[in-house]
Amino acid sequence: MESCHNTERDIDKLLAKFESYKSQYDSNLTQLEDQIGKLKEEINQLPADHVIDKHHQAVLGQYNKKIKNCGQKLSGQHKDLHSSVSRIGKTIDRNFDADCSSVIPGSFCHNAKQEKLLNTAVCEHYFRQGQLSLAEDISEEARLDIDDSWKQPFVQINEVLQSLRNHDLDLALEWTAKNHHELQQKGSSLEFMLHRMQFINIMRKGPHAQTEALRYSRKFQAFADGHSKEIQMLMGSFLYMKHGLANSPYSSLLDEQNWDEICDMFMRDSCSILGLSLDSPLLASFTAGCTALPALIAIKSVIEQRQCSGVLTDKDELPIDIDLAHDQHYHSIFACPILRQQTTENNPPMRLTCGHIISRDALNKLIAGSKVKCPYCPMIQSPVDAKRVYF
């Protein structure tokens, strides 16, 4: 993070210098253009057979000198600006490791199945982003057999989202009507918020749309139990319809931020109904990787200094703990109470017959002969009776 701040500071200095250079450049050129324009008008007003006298020759010489000095000054500033741009590149090289791939040696796609999963994740990401043609091209080049029924929900979500960004609510209201029961089961407020925004759009039309707004407000009866205060606020806005909501205590109803909130709410609820995470797996992995990368680069430099080997491998676990944000936690985590280690695919949690859970490595260490004694209770049991637990 400190590296980013250092680079950002240098970029800010460069932008400030560029703005100063641009301001001086515009000012000097404008001044010269005005002076030359006035001189040209004076010369044009002279008779055609008039010989330019010494006065005009001296003035032309002064302007020529000014133009030359101004050009030299701007050229010098441009060289200084170019050197500042070059320093940005050096700052980036100094603060960032260009060879990030060296922290994890080897390939992360060990077989065709893993490669297919990665390509599918890339396609899903671009389908989510609405870049359908790009996703189709990747699917074709990777020879993925993607069914239309799989990608159709992503296409529909992007169509609705694009219409919301254009302040069009029709597709979103149609979508919520089709998914009414699922939204109710999840306790979503999306349907009410869409009707609320449609009501506000009608109120924007002015006093002549009062009857239309009153008729539309009947739709709020279905949401009275959970949104009574919001409905009361909407009804109160009728008092200021004649003078306009923008100059009333209800001006917040017209805030553009309301559209952003609806877009976010739609994405969250639509993904929830489809059983998807809010962010694509590719984006979630990339974000987690960016968080882990600085720590991995730091430990790589320590390894090189101490000439250690075998610490950074292509196994399923990292040599250090990485603290990810809470919204990046997607799976249950079980730490063995005996070895104090997080369980993995190769060392899964095991349930003893007495009900206590420990890791497989801990179970193997506790075996004495053909029996194992639970570390939490006096029960002695056979290790083969332990069952793997799936969270």
Residue pairs with C-beta under 8 A, 6 or more apart in sequence:
1 294
3 95
3 96
3 294
4 95
6 91
6 95
7 88
7 91
7 92
7 95
7 96
10 87
10 88
10 91
11 88
13 84
14 81
14 84
14 85
14 87
14 88
17 80
17 81
17 84
18 81
21 77
21 78
21 81
24 74
24 77
25 74
25 77
28 70
28 73
28 74
29 70
32 63
32 66
32 67
32 70
35 63
35 66
36 63
39 59
39 60
39 63
42 56
43 52
43 56
52 60
97 297
100 293
100 297
102 300
103 293
103 296
103 297
103 300
103 312
104 296
104 312
104 314
105 312
105 313
105 314
106 313
106 314
107 314
108 114
108 314
109 115
109 118
116 142
116 144
119 138
119 139
119 142
119 144
120 144
120 146
121 280
121 281
121 282
121 285
122 138
122 282
123 135
123 138
123 139
123 142
123 144
123 146
124 135
124 154
124 280
124 281
124 282
125 280
125 281
125 282
125 283
126 132
126 134
126 135
126 138
127 135
127 151
127 154
127 155
127 158
128 154
128 157
128 158
128 280
129 158
130 158
130 161
130 162
132 155
132 158
135 151
138 144
139 146
153 270
153 274
156 175
157 267
157 270
157 271
159 171
160 171
160 172
160 175
160 266
160 270
161 263
161 266
161 267
163 169
163 170
163 171
163 172
164 171
164 172
164 259
164 262
164 263
164 266
165 259
165 263
167 201
167 259
169 194
169 197
169 198
169 201
172 194
172 262
172 266
173 194
173 195
173 198
175 270
176 183
176 190
176 191
176 194
179 273
180 191
182 273
183 190
183 191
183 269
183 273
186 269
186 272
186 273
188 265
188 269
189 226
189 227
189 265
190 262
190 265
190 266
190 269
191 223
192 220
192 223
192 226
192 227
192 230
193 261
193 262
193 265
194 262
195 216
195 219
195 220
195 223
196 220
196 230
196 234
197 258
197 259
197 262
198 216
199 213
199 216
199 217
199 219
199 220
199 234
200 234
200 245
200 253
200 254
200 258
202 209
202 212
202 213
202 216
203 209
203 213
203 237
203 241
203 245
203 253
204 245
204 254
205 212
206 241
206 244
207 241
207 242
210 238
210 241
213 238
213 241
214 238
217 234
217 235
220 227
220 231
220 234
223 231
224 231
233 250
233 253
234 253
236 250
237 245
237 248
237 250
237 253
239 248
240 247
240 248
240 249
240 250
245 251
245 253
245 254
246 254
267 278
268 278
271 277
271 278
277 284
277 330
279 287
284 328
284 330
287 328
288 322
288 324
288 328
291 322
291 323
291 324
291 325
291 328
292 318
292 322
295 320
295 322
296 312
296 318
296 320
299 311
299 312
299 319
299 320
300 312
303 309
303 311
303 312
311 319
312 319
316 344
316 345
316 346
317 344
331 391
332 391
333 342
334 342
334 343
334 349
334 357
334 389
334 391
335 341
335 342
335 343
336 342
336 343
336 347
336 349
336 358
336 359
336 361
336 362
337 358
337 375
338 358
338 359
338 362
338 365
338 366
338 375
339 359
339 361
339 362
339 365
341 347
341 359
341 361
343 349
343 359
343 360
347 359
347 360
347 361
348 359
348 360
348 388
348 389
349 357
349 358
349 359
349 360
349 388
349 389
349 391
350 357
350 358
350 359
350 360
350 363
350 386
350 387
350 388
350 389
351 357
351 386
351 387
351 388
351 389
352 358
352 363
352 372
352 374
352 379
352 381
352 385
352 386
353 379
353 381
353 385
353 386
354 374
354 376
354 377
354 379
354 381
356 374
356 375
356 376
356 377
357 389
358 366
358 375
360 388
362 375
363 372
363 383
363 386
364 383
366 372
366 373
366 375
367 383
370 382
370 383
371 380
371 381
371 382
371 383
372 380
372 381
372 382
372 383
372 386
373 379
373 380
374 380
374 381
